[in-house]
Amino acid sequence: MSVAELSLAFVEENLKAGKVNGQGKSPLFVFISGPQGSGKSYNSDILFRSLNEKGVKVALTSIDDFYLTHKDQLKLQSSFPENGLLKGRGLPGTHDLAVLKETLKRLTDGKANASDAETIQFPVYDKSRFNGEGDRVGNIEAQLPLECVIIEGWFLGFEAVSDVSLQEAYGSAPRGSALLRHELAHLRQVNEWLIEYAAVLWDNKSLDSIGIKFATDDTNNVYKWRLQQERALVASQGQGMGDAQVKSFVDRYMPCYELYYKQFIDPNTRFGERTLTVEIDADRAVTGHFISNS
């Protein structure tokens, strides 16, 4: 089965099992996580369309759509000028958590999901703006009540490490490690921000949620995948990052993969109430899959 087929079957199984609540209650949240360029956005869109065609009241958004505006991103960079991890969008700390929290509140508010058929707005982020630096460009609207909300993102499900573990990882990192390109204090800053993201989303026990993980045995595939992705963006939008910019862009993400990814794809790592792990190779072909319960 393809990634799309496995994902659809998994979500439908949970919907039928009663994971989704009735009117006046919160929807089922489906967190989809995988490295940049692994196909998570593409397959999330297929899942959204498939569920919609089956009559499920579903919405799709990305953690990327909650990035800070370009103006606020520049303010963040000026506030932490020495932290290279924050020179551009991408990592924990570069999103508008106030907007994210308000959106979740609307989605889980019983009144907002009542039969008066209100609407909710999700922010939209255009990564091609400002020569690939990106900017928020408005909102899209969805009708309430919703049965299912799909949220996809590259670090969803990552768990912050203890400060002791962070220091140990930094101290024992081999020459050439992405961790050593940054100061320990800068890594600690991102690690602390990650705690808040987890509490709001995938570790939030007030949400009825399941997770879908895309697992690769080599995170260096991200360079290849992200380059393909950006070239396609430039071809379709007329602007975006060049090849050198893409490498520099991905370089900022690699410390997070070194710190969190191995633990994330471990079968025992909680990612919603149930988790589908789909193993993929360098060509994004499925090599295996399994389901685990929390």
Secondary structure, 3 states (H helix, E strand, C coil): CCHHHHHHHHHHHHHHCCCCCCCCCCCEEEEEECCCCCCHHHHHHHHHHHHHHCCCCEEEEEHHHHECCHHHHHHHHHHCCCCHHHCCCCCCCCECHHHHHHHHHHHHCCCCCCCCCCEEEEEEEECCHHHHCCEEEEEEEEECCCCEEEEEECCCCCCCCCHHHHHHHHHCCCCCCHHHHCCHHHHHHHHHHHHHHHHHCCCCCCCEEEEEEEECCCCCHHHHHHHHHHHHHHHHHCCCCCHHHHHHHHHCCHHHHHHHHHHHCCCCCCCCCEEEEEEECCCCCEEEEEEEEC
